């Protein structure tokens, strides 16, 4: 019998995927060594991954097409 990995399942809901991505980024940064440089980039990764999940939530509540495009652009920008 094959053992199931909870992180290998496909999630098609973008909201859930972005929240999981932010959580996995936090878990990843906990494994890195402690230096000035790594702390700087760890903090940036945590902020960017969390921001993309929150901005996607804002995107879902957009009222106009122009606002929708702007908010989705923010999500993509944070992920890059």
C-alpha positions as CSV (number, residue, x, y, z in Angstrom):
1,X,0.0,0.0,0.0
2,X,1.3,3.4,-0.9
3,X,1.7,5.9,1.8
4,X,0.0,9.2,1.2
5,X,1.8,12.5,1.6
6,X,-0.5,15.4,2.6
7,X,1.6,17.8,0.6
8,X,1.5,15.9,-2.6
9,X,-2.2,16.1,-3.2
10,X,-3.5,18.4,-5.9
11,X,-5.4,21.5,-4.7
12,X,-7.3,23.3,-7.4
13,X,-8.5,26.1,-5.1
14,X,-6.0,29.0,-5.6
15,X,-6.9,30.5,-2.2
16,X,-6.0,27.3,-0.4
17,X,-2.9,26.8,-2.5
18,X,-1.6,30.3,-1.7
19,X,-2.3,29.9,2.0
20,X,-0.5,26.5,2.0
21,X,2.4,28.1,0.1
22,X,2.7,30.8,2.7
23,X,2.7,28.2,5.5
24,X,5.3,26.1,3.7
25,X,7.5,29.1,3.2
26,X,7.5,29.7,7.0
27,X,8.4,26.1,7.6
28,X,11.2,26.3,5.0
29,X,12.7,29.4,6.6
30,X,12.8,27.7,10.0
31,X,15.3,25.3,8.6
32,X,17.8,27.9,7.4
33,X,20.9,29.0,9.3
34,X,20.9,32.2,11.3
35,X,23.0,34.9,9.7
36,X,22.2,38.6,9.0
37,X,21.7,37.8,5.3
38,X,19.5,34.8,5.7
39,X,17.3,36.6,8.3
40,X,16.8,39.4,5.8
41,X,15.7,37.1,3.0
42,X,13.7,34.9,5.3
43,X,11.7,37.9,6.5
44,X,11.2,39.0,2.9
45,X,10.0,35.5,1.8
46,X,7.5,35.3,4.7
47,X,6.1,38.8,3.9
48,X,5.8,38.2,0.2
49,X,4.2,34.8,0.4
50,X,1.7,35.9,3.0
51,X,1.0,39.1,1.1
52,X,0.2,37.2,-2.1
53,X,-2.4,35.1,-0.2
54,X,-4.0,38.1,1.3
55,X,-4.0,40.1,-1.9
56,X,-5.7,37.1,-3.6
57,X,-8.5,37.4,-1.1
58,X,-8.8,41.1,-2.0
59,X,-8.9,40.2,-5.6
60,X,-11.9,37.9,-5.0
61,X,-13.8,40.8,-3.5
62,X,-13.1,43.3,-6.3
63,X,-16.1,45.2,-7.6
64,X,-14.9,46.5,-11.0
65,X,-12.9,44.9,-13.8
66,X,-10.2,47.5,-13.4
67,X,-9.9,46.9,-9.7
68,X,-9.9,43.1,-10.3
69,X,-7.0,43.3,-12.7
70,X,-5.0,45.6,-10.4
71,X,-5.4,43.3,-7.4
72,X,-4.5,40.2,-9.4
73,X,-1.4,42.1,-10.7
74,X,-0.3,42.6,-7.1
75,X,-0.6,38.9,-6.4
76,X,1.6,38.0,-9.4
77,X,4.1,40.7,-8.4
78,X,4.5,39.4,-4.9
79,X,4.9,35.8,-6.2
80,X,7.7,36.9,-8.5
